Structure formats: structure tokens, C-alpha cells
Amino acid sequence: MPDRSLLSRLLTYAVLVVGVAIVAFPVWVTFVASTQTFDQVMAVPMSLAPGDQFLQNYAQVLASGAGNSGAPVTRMMLNSLIMALAIALGKIAISLLSAFALIYFRFPFRQTAFWLIFITLMLPVEVRIMPTYQVMSDLGLLDTYAGLTLPLIASATATFLFRQFFMTVPDELAEAAKIDGAGPMHFFWHVLLPLSRTSIAALFVIQFVYGWNQYLWPLLVTTQESMYPVVIGLKRMISGGDAAIEWNLVMATAVLAMLPPVAVVVLMQKWFVKGLVESDK
């Protein structure tokens, strides 16, 4: 029995190591390519040892970009950061308030309102992209941060998750707050928000990565290079023209583009896992 248990553990670790290697190898190749010269990247086979152009490649893309995208990567990453934060925080704020209203306020057609919100899951941005673009154009919000973020902020999924969580909060808490003279917003701010912090953290991680990786919508509403998020900048670096693609600079941009979402996931990993576990309960 002990031998079988040991064999099972060894097999589990072996599968885990192989899985990590499969996922990590492309990331390593990307990093190595970002530290080499163009000729070294194009060599067959390409060396898998880091080169000596790390500082030069990263300094160039941060300062002036590469390829067909003339915008510096610093500006594109700032655009992506603003977009990701606005989408994540906006979704959380609107979803918290809407779920709070659906649970703790009594008004006509309350259940109908919830189902109307939930039905919007069948209408993602990709389905309603043309009328949404027309609205943004008519409002003069193209090439603006508002145009990049507003159509992506509302979230039926987040509203549903917070609604389900609020339904598990004991009614005695609301009654005690009412007896103590606390108004609805006082109860929301001082009772519900502290109880929801792990769910908020988990949702923030998911929505930040979602906002950072947006491609289709920014592709439509941005025409100025100064407003490109980093994902659009990457695409422009590898598309078009007779000019050779500077793969070492493209890979440096790709590595930089991976850092913020990875940092958010790593820094908030504990809260993220805790929020998911508590949500399951």
C-alpha cells in the first residue's frame, strides 16, 4: 500500500512537472528572444540561452515602440492599465450596487429586473458591437478612455455572483443595523462591503485580466496610436508592409505585456483562491 501511494504521488508530480514545462517553455522562448539581436532570433535553430541585448531591446520598445506601431510601449501599457482598472473597478461597483438593490429593496418587478439583467449574458459585446460602436461614435467617444471602457463595464455575471452572496448574509444583520438607526447605504458600506472583500478580490483579478486582454473592441474604437492598448500595439508590430518584423522587439513587448496581469494574479493569489472557495460555499 505505501509503495502504491508513493508511486501515485510520483506520477502526480511527474504530470505536474510536464504540464508546467509545456506552459512555461513558450514563455521562456519569448523571454530569450527578447534578449537577443534580430539575427540571433532568426538563426536556425535559435539559441535558448539569454542574449546580451536585454537592456537595449527593452529600452527601445519602452521609448519608441517597434515596427508599424510608432507609439512607445510605455504609453500603450498605460492605456491598457487604465482600461483594465476602469473595467474591473466599474464592474465591481455597478454589480455591488445592483445586487444590493435586488436583495434589500422591495420594488415592483424586482425579479423581472434581475432576469432582464441576467439575459444580457446572451448579448456580449461581440454580438452588439455595431450598434454599440454607433452609439460611441454619435457621443464622440471614439479614441477616448470612456469609449474604451464604458461598453464593457456592465456585468450580469458579477451581479449574479454578488446577488447570490448577499442572499447568504443573515437577515438578522440587516435588522440589527436598522434597529441601530443605520440607513441602507451605511449598512451597505460598513457591513456588506467588508463581508464581500474576498469575493471582490477574486472578481477584481478576473476582470482585470479580462480588461487587459481586450482586443476586438479597442481595435474598433481606437484610430490614434496614442490610444492603442498594448494588445493592439503587438498586433500592429507583426502585421503589414514589406519591412522585416523585428521579432526581438516584438518579444520584448510581449514580455512587458504579460507582466501586469501576472503581477496582479500573483499578488492577489491568496485572496483570489479564498474568494472562489467562499463563493462555492
Backbone bond lengths (Angstrom), bond angles and torsions (degrees), N, CA, C in turn:
res aa  C-N    CA-C-N  psi(-1)  N-CA   C-N-CA  omega(-1)  CA-C   N-CA-C  phi
1 M - - - 1.468 - - 1.521 112.10 -
2 P 1.362 118.83 -47.36 1.466 119.65 177.23 1.520 112.01 -59.84
3 D 1.341 117.33 -39.58 1.463 120.45 179.82 1.527 110.63 -62.82
4 R 1.332 115.43 -42.76 1.456 118.87 179.77 1.532 110.53 -64.67
5 S 1.344 116.77 -38.77 1.459 121.01 178.29 1.522 110.95 -64.65
6 L 1.332 116.85 -42.19 1.459 121.10 178.63 1.520 110.72 -64.28
7 L 1.341 116.18 -42.64 1.457 120.23 178.75 1.532 111.07 -62.35
8 S 1.322 115.29 -40.13 1.458 119.57 179.00 1.526 111.05 -63.89
9 R 1.332 116.52 -40.54 1.460 119.94 179.29 1.515 111.28 -67.57
10 L 1.341 116.16 -41.94 1.466 119.58 178.46 1.529 111.00 -62.33
11 L 1.329 115.98 -41.47 1.461 119.59 178.51 1.533 111.00 -64.25
12 T 1.332 115.59 -39.29 1.471 119.43 178.53 1.515 111.20 -62.65
13 Y 1.339 116.49 -46.10 1.461 120.51 179.42 1.532 111.36 -65.71
14 A 1.329 116.48 -36.22 1.463 119.44 179.39 1.525 110.81 -64.68
15 V 1.331 115.99 -44.02 1.468 119.88 177.77 1.519 110.12 -63.03
16 L 1.342 116.75 -40.14 1.456 120.78 179.30 1.525 111.37 -63.58
17 V 1.331 116.62 -43.72 1.463 120.57 179.98 1.523 110.72 -64.17
18 V 1.328 116.70 -42.62 1.466 120.00 178.79 1.532 110.34 -63.40
19 G 1.329 116.65 -42.29 1.463 120.05 178.68 1.511 112.12 -62.21
20 V 1.339 116.61 -43.52 1.468 120.40 178.54 1.524 110.39 -64.24
21 A 1.329 117.23 -40.46 1.467 120.55 179.54 1.522 111.17 -62.96
22 I 1.337 116.88 -41.50 1.468 120.52 -179.68 1.523 110.45 -63.75
23 V 1.335 116.54 -39.98 1.463 120.38 -179.51 1.526 110.88 -74.73
24 A 1.334 117.66 -39.83 1.463 121.27 -172.36 1.522 113.03 -80.19
25 F 1.343 118.19 -25.91 1.462 119.78 -175.33 1.531 112.91 -59.85
26 P 1.344 120.37 -47.61 1.474 118.91 177.37 1.525 113.00 -60.89
27 V 1.337 116.77 -34.02 1.467 120.10 178.35 1.529 109.62 -66.98
28 W 1.323 116.66 -40.82 1.467 120.40 178.30 1.523 110.51 -64.41
29 V 1.313 117.66 -44.02 1.470 120.86 178.67 1.526 110.15 -60.97
30 T 1.326 117.04 -40.65 1.461 120.83 178.27 1.523 111.03 -62.17
31 F 1.333 116.16 -44.86 1.464 119.51 179.46 1.528 110.81 -64.74
32 V 1.320 117.38 -44.70 1.470 120.53 -179.53 1.530 110.25 -60.44
33 A 1.332 116.56 -45.09 1.468 119.86 179.79 1.523 111.66 -62.15
34 S 1.343 115.99 -31.11 1.470 118.80 -179.16 1.520 112.74 -73.42
35 T 1.342 117.56 -9.72 1.466 120.78 -179.59 1.526 112.07 -107.44
36 Q 1.318 117.49 6.12 1.455 120.99 -176.30 1.524 111.08 -112.45
37 T 1.320 115.80 171.20 1.456 120.90 174.06 1.526 109.58 -82.04
38 F 1.317 115.77 168.32 1.459 120.12 179.48 1.527 110.95 -59.71
39 D 1.335 117.52 -43.22 1.465 120.73 -178.91 1.525 111.20 -64.67
40 Q 1.321 117.31 -38.00 1.466 119.77 179.02 1.529 111.15 -67.04
41 V 1.321 117.20 -37.56 1.464 120.34 178.77 1.519 110.58 -66.30
42 M 1.320 117.35 -37.05 1.465 121.46 -177.27 1.517 113.07 -82.63
43 A 1.323 117.82 -7.40 1.462 120.41 178.85 1.523 110.16 -66.64
44 V 1.335 115.71 147.80 1.469 121.31 179.49 1.533 108.41 -120.69
45 P 1.324 118.20 117.38 1.477 126.41 -4.59 1.530 111.04 -80.78
46 M 1.309 116.75 154.79 1.458 120.82 177.95 1.522 109.78 -74.17
47 S 1.312 116.06 138.56 1.458 120.40 178.05 1.524 109.82 -66.15
48 L 1.314 117.12 141.03 1.454 122.50 178.27 1.525 112.20 -97.52
49 A 1.337 115.81 10.99 1.466 120.93 175.30 1.522 108.94 -98.02
50 P 1.321 118.24 138.62 1.470 120.38 179.49 1.523 112.07 -57.64
51 G 1.334 115.07 143.49 1.461 120.45 179.27 1.515 112.00 -90.39
52 D 1.343 114.99 -166.99 1.469 120.55 -176.87 1.526 112.65 -109.72
53 Q 1.348 116.67 16.90 1.466 119.74 -178.10 1.529 112.56 -106.72
54 F 1.311 116.75 21.82 1.470 120.44 -176.30 1.530 111.63 -56.44
55 L 1.310 116.90 -56.64 1.462 120.32 -176.35 1.517 111.84 -64.98
56 Q 1.325 116.92 -41.53 1.463 120.19 -177.51 1.525 111.27 -64.82
57 N 1.339 117.84 -46.18 1.467 120.90 -177.64 1.528 111.45 -65.35
58 Y 1.314 116.50 -46.30 1.463 119.24 -177.12 1.524 111.27 -69.87
59 A 1.327 116.62 -37.35 1.472 119.06 177.38 1.520 110.73 -64.39
60 Q 1.340 117.19 -37.85 1.466 119.96 -178.95 1.517 111.97 -66.79
61 V 1.343 117.85 -47.03 1.462 118.99 -177.54 1.527 111.26 -70.13
62 L 1.332 117.27 -33.99 1.461 118.97 178.54 1.517 111.68 -67.93
63 A 1.335 116.22 -32.34 1.464 119.74 -175.53 1.516 113.04 -90.32
64 S 1.346 117.85 -37.73 1.471 118.70 -171.81 1.517 114.53 -138.81
65 G 1.304 119.72 4.36 1.460 120.23 179.53 1.515 111.65 73.75
66 A 1.334 115.15 -161.53 1.460 120.15 -178.85 1.511 109.51 -159.09
67 G 1.327 115.63 158.68 1.462 121.25 174.26 1.518 112.97 60.89
68 N 1.353 116.21 -139.49 1.460 121.42 -177.29 1.516 112.88 -75.57
69 S 1.313 117.66 -12.75 1.461 120.62 178.75 1.517 108.81 -95.43
70 G 1.317 115.44 108.41 1.452 119.49 -177.94 1.510 113.73 -83.38
71 A 1.320 117.41 -11.06 1.465 120.90 -178.79 1.524 109.71 -72.26
72 P 1.328 117.78 137.09 1.469 119.28 176.53 1.523 110.90 -65.33
73 V 1.319 116.04 147.72 1.454 120.76 -178.80 1.525 110.95 -64.77
74 T 1.334 116.81 -28.87 1.469 119.60 176.77 1.516 110.44 -56.75
75 R 1.334 117.72 -45.86 1.456 121.65 179.77 1.525 111.26 -66.28
76 M 1.333 117.29 -42.03 1.459 120.30 -179.40 1.529 111.37 -65.76
77 M 1.322 116.99 -38.34 1.464 119.29 178.26 1.523 111.35 -68.43
78 L 1.338 116.42 -34.68 1.463 119.28 175.29 1.521 110.46 -63.80
79 N 1.340 116.68 -42.32 1.470 120.13 177.16 1.532 110.78 -60.68
80 S 1.315 116.50 -44.38 1.467 120.30 179.41 1.525 111.31 -64.20
81 L 1.334 116.62 -39.57 1.466 120.41 -179.89 1.527 110.92 -65.01
82 I 1.332 116.50 -45.46 1.468 119.86 178.20 1.519 110.13 -61.75
83 M 1.322 116.60 -43.44 1.459 120.85 -179.49 1.529 111.15 -63.73
84 A 1.326 117.37 -46.26 1.466 120.81 -177.79 1.531 111.40 -65.58
85 L 1.335 116.56 -43.45 1.468 119.49 179.80 1.526 111.57 -66.26
86 A 1.341 116.59 -42.03 1.466 119.72 -179.47 1.523 110.88 -64.34
87 I 1.327 116.88 -41.73 1.465 119.98 179.65 1.521 110.83 -66.66
88 A 1.333 117.03 -46.49 1.469 120.44 -177.65 1.527 111.38 -64.56
89 L 1.321 116.80 -50.39 1.468 119.93 -177.96 1.530 111.35 -69.05
90 G 1.344 116.46 -37.21 1.459 119.44 178.75 1.519 112.04 -65.53
91 K 1.330 116.66 -43.70 1.469 119.86 177.97 1.520 111.31 -61.18
92 I 1.330 116.51 -43.54 1.460 120.16 -178.38 1.523 110.58 -65.02
93 A 1.324 117.47 -45.59 1.464 120.81 -177.46 1.520 111.49 -63.33
94 I 1.333 116.71 -49.49 1.464 120.32 -178.29 1.525 110.99 -65.72
95 S 1.323 116.77 -40.00 1.469 120.19 -178.21 1.520 111.54 -68.61
96 L 1.327 117.11 -39.39 1.462 119.94 177.18 1.531 111.44 -60.90
97 L 1.325 115.83 -46.90 1.461 119.64 -177.66 1.529 111.75 -67.70
98 S 1.328 116.37 -40.81 1.463 118.85 -179.51 1.530 110.84 -68.11
99 A 1.328 117.78 -40.66 1.469 120.45 177.54 1.529 110.67 -66.01
100 F 1.316 117.07 -38.69 1.468 121.58 177.11 1.524 110.39 -60.78
101 A 1.327 116.71 -44.23 1.466 120.02 179.54 1.523 111.46 -65.57
102 L 1.324 117.17 -39.11 1.468 120.27 -177.53 1.528 112.23 -68.38
103 I 1.322 117.31 -29.04 1.472 120.24 -176.06 1.523 112.12 -93.82
104 Y 1.309 118.01 -42.29 1.457 120.29 -168.18 1.533 114.75 -105.29
105 F 1.323 117.47 0.04 1.458 119.81 176.81 1.527 109.22 -118.28
106 R 1.300 115.93 142.54 1.460 121.75 177.85 1.529 108.36 -105.70
107 F 1.312 116.80 115.32 1.460 120.92 178.92 1.521 108.49 -147.31
108 P 1.340 118.15 157.40 1.466 120.67 -177.84 1.527 111.59 -60.04
109 F 1.315 115.25 143.19 1.476 123.03 176.45 1.534 112.21 60.60
110 R 1.333 116.22 32.50 1.459 119.73 179.54 1.524 111.16 -61.57
111 Q 1.326 116.82 -45.87 1.459 120.24 179.82 1.518 111.15 -66.75
112 T 1.321 116.44 -36.16 1.472 120.11 176.94 1.518 110.75 -62.69
113 A 1.334 115.61 -41.08 1.465 119.84 178.25 1.528 110.96 -60.73
114 F 1.340 115.68 -41.12 1.464 118.31 179.01 1.521 111.17 -62.83
115 W 1.321 117.13 -45.54 1.460 119.37 -178.41 1.525 112.01 -68.16
116 L 1.318 117.78 -31.75 1.462 119.87 175.01 1.525 110.69 -64.72
117 I 1.335 115.73 -38.99 1.467 119.43 175.72 1.519 110.19 -65.38
118 F 1.325 116.12 -43.47 1.464 120.35 -176.80 1.528 111.67 -66.33
119 I 1.330 117.03 -34.33 1.468 120.89 -179.10 1.524 111.56 -64.42
120 T 1.342 116.82 -24.94 1.467 118.86 179.87 1.527 112.37 -63.81
121 L 1.347 117.86 -12.47 1.461 119.64 173.43 1.524 111.80 -59.41
122 M 1.325 116.10 -26.18 1.470 120.20 178.91 1.517 111.68 -83.92
123 L 1.337 117.73 0.43 1.461 121.46 -179.11 1.526 110.17 -127.07
124 P 1.319 118.53 66.59 1.462 120.34 177.27 1.526 110.49 -68.16
125 V 1.315 115.63 173.32 1.470 120.55 -177.28 1.519 111.17 -57.56
126 E 1.336 117.37 -36.48 1.461 120.17 -177.36 1.528 111.71 -62.38
127 V 1.338 117.72 -30.66 1.464 121.58 -179.11 1.523 111.16 -77.80
128 R 1.328 116.95 -39.37 1.470 121.44 -175.81 1.526 111.42 -106.51
129 I 1.320 116.65 29.73 1.458 119.65 -169.23 1.528 112.90 -69.92
130 M 1.327 117.53 -36.41 1.460 119.43 -177.96 1.532 112.07 -70.59
131 P 1.345 120.05 -50.15 1.469 117.68 176.49 1.523 112.86 -62.99
132 T 1.335 117.16 -33.67 1.461 119.61 177.71 1.517 110.53 -65.21
133 Y 1.323 116.12 -41.74 1.466 120.05 177.70 1.528 110.69 -62.85
134 Q 1.342 116.82 -40.17 1.461 120.43 179.51 1.528 111.21 -62.97
135 V 1.322 116.29 -40.83 1.463 120.05 178.17 1.528 110.48 -63.47
136 M 1.327 117.01 -46.13 1.460 120.07 179.08 1.527 111.72 -62.09
137 S 1.334 116.25 -37.59 1.461 120.41 178.24 1.522 111.34 -66.71
138 D 1.331 116.61 -44.32 1.471 120.29 -179.83 1.524 111.42 -64.41
139 L 1.321 117.21 -31.36 1.461 120.81 179.82 1.525 112.54 -85.50
140 G 1.335 117.09 -2.20 1.453 120.82 -179.67 1.517 114.25 69.82
141 L 1.327 115.96 33.48 1.462 120.58 -176.02 1.524 113.48 -104.32
142 L 1.332 117.32 9.78 1.465 118.86 175.06 1.525 108.94 -69.05
143 D 1.314 116.08 146.90 1.466 122.26 -178.36 1.529 112.11 57.11
144 T 1.306 115.89 38.83 1.470 121.60 174.52 1.521 108.73 -134.04
145 Y 1.328 115.77 159.40 1.467 119.50 176.78 1.518 111.38 -67.37
146 A 1.331 116.79 -32.85 1.464 119.58 177.04 1.522 110.62 -63.68
147 G 1.321 116.85 -42.12 1.464 120.13 178.33 1.515 112.40 -65.60
148 L 1.337 116.99 -32.10 1.460 120.75 179.39 1.524 112.46 -72.46
149 T 1.329 116.88 -31.27 1.462 119.49 -168.59 1.530 114.90 -109.32
150 L 1.328 118.64 -38.70 1.463 120.70 -171.79 1.530 113.84 -55.65
151 P 1.347 119.89 -45.23 1.472 118.29 -178.85 1.522 114.01 -66.80
152 L 1.332 117.75 -14.34 1.464 121.12 -176.32 1.519 113.41 -104.25
153 I 1.327 117.74 1.07 1.461 120.46 -172.48 1.524 112.81 -79.53
154 A 1.327 117.79 -45.36 1.468 119.69 -176.93 1.530 109.72 -62.45
155 S 1.342 116.29 139.06 1.463 120.29 -176.37 1.523 110.52 -143.96
156 A 1.315 116.68 111.26 1.464 120.36 176.02 1.532 110.57 -69.80
157 T 1.313 116.92 -34.25 1.467 120.09 -179.59 1.523 111.15 -62.63
158 A 1.331 116.81 -47.39 1.458 120.11 179.96 1.528 111.03 -65.20
159 T 1.323 116.90 -39.34 1.466 119.73 177.06 1.522 110.79 -60.82
160 F 1.324 116.19 -42.76 1.462 120.56 179.25 1.533 110.94 -63.27
161 L 1.335 117.54 -42.97 1.462 120.71 -178.87 1.526 111.28 -64.08
162 F 1.330 117.21 -45.29 1.462 119.59 179.38 1.532 111.21 -68.44
163 R 1.326 117.30 -35.45 1.462 120.24 177.09 1.528 110.41 -61.12
164 Q 1.324 115.82 -45.37 1.466 119.32 179.43 1.522 111.27 -63.82
165 F 1.327 116.76 -37.10 1.461 119.55 179.43 1.528 110.56 -68.88
166 F 1.326 117.46 -43.91 1.466 120.44 -179.41 1.525 111.33 -62.91
167 M 1.335 117.40 -28.94 1.459 120.52 178.76 1.522 111.77 -68.12
168 T 1.340 117.37 -20.47 1.465 120.50 178.90 1.520 112.25 -88.21
169 V 1.334 117.66 -10.24 1.466 120.68 179.25 1.530 108.54 -73.37
170 P 1.322 118.99 127.80 1.468 120.94 -177.89 1.537 112.35 -58.21
171 D 1.316 115.80 138.36 1.462 120.19 177.99 1.522 111.92 -63.05
172 E 1.329 116.57 -23.74 1.455 119.81 -179.06 1.526 111.96 -61.68
173 L 1.341 116.65 -30.57 1.465 119.19 178.87 1.524 110.63 -64.73
174 A 1.344 116.47 -45.00 1.458 120.03 178.68 1.522 111.16 -64.62
175 E 1.327 116.44 -40.02 1.463 119.82 179.56 1.528 111.35 -66.56
176 A 1.327 117.15 -40.83 1.463 120.75 178.95 1.530 110.61 -64.81
177 A 1.342 115.86 -40.63 1.464 119.19 178.42 1.523 110.80 -64.27
178 K 1.327 116.84 -38.77 1.465 120.56 179.45 1.529 110.77 -66.80
179 I 1.319 117.16 -39.61 1.468 120.97 178.18 1.527 110.95 -64.39
180 D 1.324 116.03 -36.82 1.468 120.49 179.13 1.525 112.51 -76.13
181 G 1.336 117.40 -1.78 1.458 120.75 177.78 1.509 114.87 88.67
182 A 1.334 117.38 11.92 1.463 120.08 179.64 1.516 110.56 -77.79
183 G 1.315 116.34 133.08 1.451 121.36 177.11 1.515 111.14 -78.02
184 P 1.334 117.29 174.65 1.475 120.24 -178.39 1.527 113.58 -58.05
185 M 1.336 117.05 -45.26 1.462 118.83 -177.90 1.524 111.22 -71.53
186 H 1.324 117.81 -31.62 1.463 119.86 175.46 1.528 110.20 -64.70
187 F 1.318 116.81 -43.27 1.470 121.40 176.46 1.525 110.44 -62.47
188 F 1.330 116.35 -42.38 1.464 120.84 179.70 1.526 110.42 -63.15
189 W 1.321 117.25 -46.83 1.463 121.40 -172.95 1.527 112.66 -74.49
190 H 1.334 117.25 -39.40 1.468 120.31 -171.56 1.531 113.74 -100.15
191 V 1.331 117.12 -13.23 1.468 119.21 -179.37 1.528 111.08 -116.54
192 L 1.325 117.00 -57.94 1.458 120.17 -174.42 1.527 112.86 -69.15
193 L 1.324 117.52 -43.12 1.465 119.03 -178.48 1.531 112.65 -61.59
194 P 1.349 119.46 -47.67 1.475 117.78 176.98 1.530 113.16 -60.08
195 L 1.333 117.07 -35.69 1.463 119.62 178.28 1.526 111.84 -69.57
196 S 1.323 116.65 -24.88 1.466 121.30 -174.13 1.520 113.32 -95.27
197 R 1.333 118.53 3.96 1.460 119.23 -169.40 1.530 113.25 -62.86
198 T 1.337 118.38 -35.02 1.467 118.41 179.05 1.535 110.80 -70.58
199 S 1.325 117.30 -38.68 1.463 120.12 176.57 1.526 110.68 -65.40
200 I 1.334 116.27 -38.76 1.464 120.74 178.17 1.527 109.94 -63.31
201 A 1.346 116.68 -42.53 1.463 120.33 -179.66 1.523 111.29 -63.38
202 A 1.322 117.23 -44.75 1.461 120.67 179.42 1.523 110.91 -62.63
203 L 1.339 116.16 -43.47 1.460 120.02 -179.74 1.523 111.08 -67.74
204 F 1.338 116.90 -35.10 1.464 120.02 179.17 1.525 110.93 -62.02
205 V 1.331 116.88 -43.91 1.465 120.01 179.83 1.524 110.41 -60.72
206 I 1.329 116.67 -47.20 1.464 121.04 -178.25 1.527 110.83 -62.50
207 Q 1.327 116.77 -46.02 1.455 120.46 -175.73 1.528 112.19 -74.54
208 F 1.324 117.96 -30.61 1.469 119.94 175.88 1.521 110.57 -63.66
209 V 1.334 116.36 -47.06 1.466 120.15 178.46 1.526 110.14 -63.74
210 Y 1.339 116.82 -39.80 1.469 121.41 177.14 1.524 110.89 -59.48
211 G 1.327 117.00 -46.91 1.457 120.19 -179.65 1.511 112.72 -68.38
212 W 1.320 117.39 -38.07 1.463 120.97 -179.04 1.529 111.24 -65.11
213 N 1.321 116.90 -35.60 1.468 120.62 -174.63 1.529 113.64 -90.68
214 Q 1.323 118.66 5.92 1.455 120.61 -179.63 1.531 110.70 -60.30
215 Y 1.336 115.33 134.38 1.467 120.06 -179.93 1.529 112.94 -126.41
216 L 1.339 116.89 -51.72 1.466 120.07 -171.55 1.519 112.18 -64.47
217 W 1.338 117.59 -49.20 1.456 119.48 -177.50 1.533 112.22 -65.13
218 P 1.342 120.25 -47.78 1.469 118.88 176.11 1.529 113.14 -60.31
219 L 1.319 117.11 -30.90 1.459 120.24 178.09 1.523 111.45 -61.72
220 L 1.326 116.47 -33.38 1.465 120.64 -178.59 1.520 112.37 -82.28
221 V 1.312 117.93 -42.02 1.471 119.91 -169.29 1.519 113.74 -94.16
222 T 1.330 118.57 -1.51 1.463 120.12 177.96 1.528 109.83 -117.50
223 T 1.313 115.10 128.56 1.466 121.34 175.48 1.523 111.37 -121.55
224 Q 1.315 117.21 -16.10 1.460 121.30 178.99 1.525 109.50 -95.45
225 E 1.316 115.94 134.77 1.462 119.80 -178.57 1.524 112.25 -60.52
226 S 1.315 117.55 -28.80 1.463 120.64 -179.00 1.524 112.39 -68.66
227 M 1.353 117.68 -14.69 1.457 121.57 -179.77 1.524 112.70 -105.76
228 Y 1.328 118.27 1.74 1.465 120.08 -179.27 1.520 110.90 -67.64
229 P 1.330 118.64 132.36 1.468 119.81 165.13 1.526 108.95 -74.60
230 V 1.309 116.30 168.40 1.456 119.59 -171.90 1.527 112.31 -66.91
231 V 1.331 118.38 -28.69 1.466 120.57 178.98 1.527 110.28 -65.20
232 I 1.331 117.25 -41.76 1.469 121.00 177.18 1.523 109.96 -66.90
233 G 1.331 116.09 -40.05 1.458 119.64 178.01 1.515 112.21 -59.67
234 L 1.329 116.51 -41.39 1.467 120.41 177.21 1.520 111.72 -60.00
235 K 1.331 115.90 -44.79 1.463 119.91 -179.52 1.519 110.99 -62.36
236 R 1.311 117.51 -40.77 1.458 120.00 -179.23 1.522 111.97 -69.36
237 M 1.317 116.97 -28.11 1.458 119.56 178.79 1.525 112.83 -66.24
238 I 1.341 115.58 -28.45 1.473 118.26 -174.42 1.524 111.82 -109.42
239 S 1.307 117.83 14.50 1.458 119.00 -178.13 1.518 110.87 -125.71
240 G 1.294 114.04 135.76 1.454 120.26 164.32 1.516 116.02 94.09
241 G 1.336 110.47 155.52 1.446 119.34 171.30 1.505 114.14 77.19
242 D 1.341 112.61 172.29 1.451 120.01 178.00 1.519 111.81 -91.99
243 A 1.325 116.33 -6.91 1.454 119.44 -178.36 1.525 110.60 -69.55
244 A 1.319 115.15 145.01 1.464 120.36 177.92 1.525 109.49 -68.87
245 I 1.309 115.85 140.08 1.460 120.96 179.81 1.527 108.61 -77.43
246 E 1.310 116.14 125.91 1.459 121.20 -179.96 1.527 108.74 -82.64
247 W 1.326 114.99 84.41 1.456 119.63 -171.64 1.519 113.04 -64.25
248 N 1.300 118.28 -29.75 1.461 119.37 178.14 1.530 110.79 -64.40
249 L 1.336 117.36 -38.51 1.458 120.83 178.53 1.531 111.19 -75.50
250 V 1.325 116.21 -35.30 1.467 119.82 176.63 1.522 110.18 -62.70
251 M 1.335 116.26 -43.27 1.461 119.60 179.94 1.524 111.87 -68.00
252 A 1.328 117.65 -34.17 1.463 120.15 175.11 1.528 110.44 -63.30
253 T 1.327 116.42 -40.66 1.463 120.28 176.83 1.518 110.85 -65.04
254 A 1.333 117.29 -40.11 1.462 120.93 179.31 1.527 111.12 -62.64
255 V 1.322 117.31 -41.15 1.461 120.33 178.35 1.528 110.37 -63.75
256 L 1.323 116.87 -44.22 1.464 120.25 178.31 1.523 111.21 -62.53
257 A 1.334 116.21 -37.31 1.466 120.14 -179.79 1.524 111.98 -67.53
258 M 1.322 117.37 -25.89 1.468 120.57 179.85 1.523 113.01 -80.08
259 L 1.320 117.28 -23.16 1.464 120.19 -169.89 1.537 113.99 -64.62
260 P 1.331 121.15 -50.14 1.474 119.31 -176.83 1.523 114.35 -60.25
261 P 1.355 120.36 -49.70 1.465 117.43 178.45 1.520 113.28 -63.63
262 V 1.325 117.57 -35.81 1.468 119.72 176.92 1.528 110.05 -64.40
263 A 1.337 116.37 -41.61 1.464 120.02 179.52 1.526 111.10 -62.68
264 V 1.330 116.98 -41.87 1.467 120.41 179.41 1.525 110.54 -63.00
265 V 1.328 116.93 -44.62 1.462 120.52 -179.47 1.527 110.92 -64.47
266 V 1.329 117.11 -43.55 1.465 120.46 -178.25 1.529 111.01 -67.31
267 L 1.332 117.23 -46.35 1.459 120.95 -176.62 1.527 112.02 -67.84
268 M 1.339 116.69 -31.72 1.462 119.96 -177.14 1.524 112.31 -108.30
269 Q 1.329 116.66 19.82 1.460 120.42 -176.34 1.524 111.96 -59.97
270 K 1.322 116.63 -44.39 1.465 120.86 -178.33 1.533 110.58 -60.97
271 W 1.330 116.36 -47.90 1.462 120.63 -179.72 1.518 110.90 -67.74
272 F 1.335 116.27 -36.41 1.462 120.90 -179.43 1.526 111.08 -62.06
273 V 1.327 116.21 -50.14 1.470 120.44 -179.82 1.522 110.44 -64.96
274 K 1.329 117.10 -42.83 1.451 121.30 -179.48 1.530 110.56 -62.08
275 G 1.338 116.61 -40.23 1.458 120.59 178.89 1.509 112.24 -65.25
276 L 1.329 117.26 -40.29 1.458 120.11 178.64 1.523 111.30 -66.80
277 V 1.341 117.05 -40.90 1.469 120.27 -179.82 1.512 110.73 -65.66
278 E 1.327 117.11 -43.89 1.463 120.15 -179.91 1.517 111.58 -68.36
279 S 1.355 116.13 -31.89 1.463 118.94 176.53 1.509 111.01 -65.94
280 D 1.340 116.61 -37.45 1.462 119.99 178.50 1.525 111.24 -64.55
281 K 1.323 116.16 -35.19 1.454 119.57 178.77 1.524 110.93 -68.45
